[in-house]
Amino acid sequence: MKENNNLNKSTRDIGNIRHLKMPERLWKLVSKASKNSRSVNDYIITLIENDLIKRKMIKKSERKKSFKNAKF
């Protein structure tokens, strides 16, 4: 049990997966817009992280990954 308490934050974030429901029309638009990303999931995460950075709720260094080549 102590091992679980010693896990770093990134490991806990990866294991804590959530699901998202959205209308079919919106999903089609998001999947079309995400063609430059590795996946639709990565695209959605990038959009959310960009908004949280803009609102100063997280720092750029707290991103899940670096998206240097993504075009939005």
Summary of the structure (lengths in Angstrom):
residues: 72
radius of gyration: 14.7
end to end distance: 42.8
largest distance: 45.8
contacts: 119
relative contact order: 0.11
helix: 58%
strand: 0%
